[in-house]
């Protein structure tokens, strides 16, 4: 006999990060619980809810009670949620992180956010076109095709002030206009979904959480420019995003939002997904085009820009995922509504992937013009474990580190560029006093060095030389003149490389030298890592006054470097010590000292 | 490249290439998807296979090799039954990815990029898996695991095979 229950709807966040935190098991646990109890409560999936720091996340929407979000849900907690909330009608307060109508601490996370791009993320089932349509989906396309001329669409995009969200910030409307005005019948539109910046996951979350919004934006662009064919170039490391995109394409084709004679307008458009094959440089538009053509993804000199000569030599418009996801909102709500957000030169909102040493890491969307401080401290909740903020890295390997003294700057293209960093695609990695800035610079340079396509000598060889110097500095073998050499090489590489990868590769090094020169000097002159992060520069010792001789450290040391009698102070043989940190972690008396 | 080992291919493997090449039917820009599909079925791309791709698609062999060696996705040596990707992204890096990689390599007795002796795992460093808020992250085939300590990473690789075979829950 099935149990009586409240009229509820259960939604589990099943994006990649939710799944990594165990959301699939939670989903299964709900399904089992419902089966066993004979409940017919709908169980849905959604994309990224945005509170990544609380994954796995479950929404329970109950008639009369509103929406309750549970965070950090484990399969073991599911039975109680079903028993007390879904059957009993009483939410389980101790697991809840958001309750409609109540003010829990996590509301701070949402107060400053304006979710235009992420309007559906975490609310709709990304695999259901009906839910997208119910959320006003495909209204922008319908208006564009039935009420607007291509010229009017381009004009609207220009008035909205939307700038390319991939990093460079070129006005989208101007770009579209250039491609539209090119002569010739065959044109292409491409979505750059090759999100390769380590530390960035905006595009993945949009594609996994709301793939139709990107598809709709792309189709509007195709109509405005006069393209009959489009490509979505997606990173191969994003299997779930690729699967949901393919599903979205098939569904929208079936409903007549893609394909022949869309909505009876006479406009036809088809889209294919191309999976990248693992080359960061393919985020650069000319390299991306070469890759779609089946060649090695190497950039070429611009001009001619892709708007004039792009894919197969034809006029081509390329924007990234977030840029296209903005388009349906702008067409539906108007350019003025969009331009009401932001600053003089940077309109609308920006999605950031907030990660690193931050209390509330996740996917956030804030209006342009908000200060970095507000994003990190108000939205993100500041630095965990009572540590101190040191810097925030913007723009990944092409960007730079912004130190404390500049975190009151506004988030807009020009202000961020002035600090030496770049807006970038939206990666925002927060660092505290335990993060070594030289190590971070080395980390990014190792990445760009590895990803350099090899075409330009300065990028190919120069980054290699810079990396050697940084390796030397972080392993305690830095020499006089190394810092100056890094600066000189950095400037040369920036001015002598063809594409954005090479031009911006030295940024992480140059900005950290600019703001944290003392840390470089400590490594080079004193062979000391102030953040205690560079292993070769560390020494492990035991404080004889604190050590009680409990022998715990001798048992965990994998190389037998710790010795000592029971109840007597122990010592570490530094010639054997591999600095694995195991002894410090197990010591209950803080007797292991790292310096 | 050890052509003595990886150079030998079976007629079945060659027929996989023939079938995939026929599916694409000489479409423009098909080389990369073709290489991806062949690799998905065979696990890697030995030289004889790439030569066959060149022959069937009409793309010069030098270009097939050139393209395949440009992209990090393509492999020229056999891989393990499961691919274990260790994220090296910024967020993972500042949250201890280096220690996770060391623990995994130590547990499995392989170097970065290597395959275990029993052919179970190939350990690959990867630029970013995009699960930055759950750093540090690893991914076994398509299952991601987040917020790892080196010890948890060891447990996962130790128990992964058995948990899968018994249909048990993942960590």
HADDOCK unambig.tbl for C-alpha pairs under 7 A between the chains (distance, minus, plus):
assign (segid A and resid 16 and name CA) (segid B and resid 131 and name CA) 6.76 0.50 0.50
assign (segid A and resid 17 and name CA) (segid B and resid 131 and name CA) 4.99 0.50 0.50
assign (segid A and resid 17 and name CA) (segid B and resid 134 and name CA) 6.81 0.50 0.50
assign (segid A and resid 19 and name CA) (segid B and resid 144 and name CA) 6.73 0.50 0.50
assign (segid A and resid 20 and name CA) (segid B and resid 144 and name CA) 4.41 0.50 0.50
assign (segid A and resid 20 and name CA) (segid B and resid 145 and name CA) 4.51 0.50 0.50
assign (segid A and resid 20 and name CA) (segid B and resid 146 and name CA) 5.33 0.50 0.50
assign (segid A and resid 21 and name CA) (segid B and resid 145 and name CA) 6.49 0.50 0.50
assign (segid A and resid 21 and name CA) (segid B and resid 146 and name CA) 5.83 0.50 0.50
assign (segid A and resid 52 and name CA) (segid B and resid 133 and name CA) 5.87 0.50 0.50
assign (segid A and resid 53 and name CA) (segid B and resid 133 and name CA) 6.19 0.50 0.50
assign (segid A and resid 198 and name CA) (segid B and resid 89 and name CA) 4.36 0.50 0.50
assign (segid A and resid 198 and name CA) (segid B and resid 90 and name CA) 5.39 0.50 0.50
assign (segid A and resid 198 and name CA) (segid B and resid 127 and name CA) 6.03 0.50 0.50
assign (segid A and resid 198 and name CA) (segid B and resid 128 and name CA) 4.88 0.50 0.50
assign (segid A and resid 199 and name CA) (segid B and resid 89 and name CA) 5.53 0.50 0.50
assign (segid A and resid 199 and name CA) (segid B and resid 90 and name CA) 4.94 0.50 0.50
assign (segid A and resid 199 and name CA) (segid B and resid 91 and name CA) 5.42 0.50 0.50
assign (segid A and resid 199 and name CA) (segid B and resid 128 and name CA) 6.81 0.50 0.50
assign (segid A and resid 199 and name CA) (segid B and resid 130 and name CA) 6.76 0.50 0.50
assign (segid A and resid 199 and name CA) (segid B and resid 132 and name CA) 5.90 0.50 0.50
assign (segid A and resid 200 and name CA) (segid B and resid 130 and name CA) 6.12 0.50 0.50
assign (segid A and resid 201 and name CA) (segid B and resid 130 and name CA) 4.69 0.50 0.50
assign (segid A and resid 201 and name CA) (segid B and resid 131 and name CA) 6.89 0.50 0.50
assign (segid A and resid 237 and name CA) (segid B and resid 129 and name CA) 6.50 0.50 0.50
assign (segid A and resid 277 and name CA) (segid B and resid 71 and name CA) 5.57 0.50 0.50
assign (segid A and resid 277 and name CA) (segid B and resid 72 and name CA) 6.66 0.50 0.50
assign (segid A and resid 277 and name CA) (segid B and resid 73 and name CA) 5.16 0.50 0.50
assign (segid A and resid 278 and name CA) (segid B and resid 71 and name CA) 5.39 0.50 0.50
assign (segid A and resid 278 and name CA) (segid B and resid 72 and name CA) 5.07 0.50 0.50
assign (segid A and resid 278 and name CA) (segid B and resid 73 and name CA) 5.31 0.50 0.50
assign (segid A and resid 279 and name CA) (segid B and resid 71 and name CA) 5.60 0.50 0.50
assign (segid A and resid 279 and name CA) (segid B and resid 72 and name CA) 6.51 0.50 0.50
assign (segid A and resid 292 and name CA) (segid B and resid 29 and name CA) 6.16 0.50 0.50
assign (segid A and resid 293 and name CA) (segid B and resid 29 and name CA) 4.26 0.50 0.50
assign (segid A and resid 294 and name CA) (segid B and resid 29 and name CA) 4.31 0.50 0.50
assign (segid A and resid 294 and name CA) (segid B and resid 30 and name CA) 6.13 0.50 0.50
assign (segid A and resid 294 and name CA) (segid B and resid 31 and name CA) 5.26 0.50 0.50
assign (segid A and resid 294 and name CA) (segid B and resid 32 and name CA) 5.45 0.50 0.50
assign (segid A and resid 295 and name CA) (segid B and resid 67 and name CA) 6.03 0.50 0.50
assign (segid A and resid 296 and name CA) (segid B and resid 67 and name CA) 5.03 0.50 0.50
assign (segid A and resid 296 and name CA) (segid B and resid 70 and name CA) 6.12 0.50 0.50
assign (segid A and resid 355 and name CA) (segid B and resid 91 and name CA) 5.98 0.50 0.50
assign (segid A and resid 355 and name CA) (segid B and resid 132 and name CA) 5.87 0.50 0.50
assign (segid A and resid 355 and name CA) (segid B and resid 133 and name CA) 5.27 0.50 0.50
assign (segid A and resid 356 and name CA) (segid B and resid 91 and name CA) 4.79 0.50 0.50
assign (segid A and resid 356 and name CA) (segid B and resid 94 and name CA) 6.53 0.50 0.50
assign (segid A and resid 356 and name CA) (segid B and resid 95 and name CA) 6.94 0.50 0.50
assign (segid A and resid 361 and name CA) (segid B and resid 133 and name CA) 5.35 0.50 0.50
assign (segid A and resid 362 and name CA) (segid B and resid 133 and name CA) 5.85 0.50 0.50
assign (segid A and resid 429 and name CA) (segid B and resid 91 and name CA) 6.34 0.50 0.50
assign (segid A and resid 435 and name CA) (segid B and resid 94 and name CA) 6.77 0.50 0.50
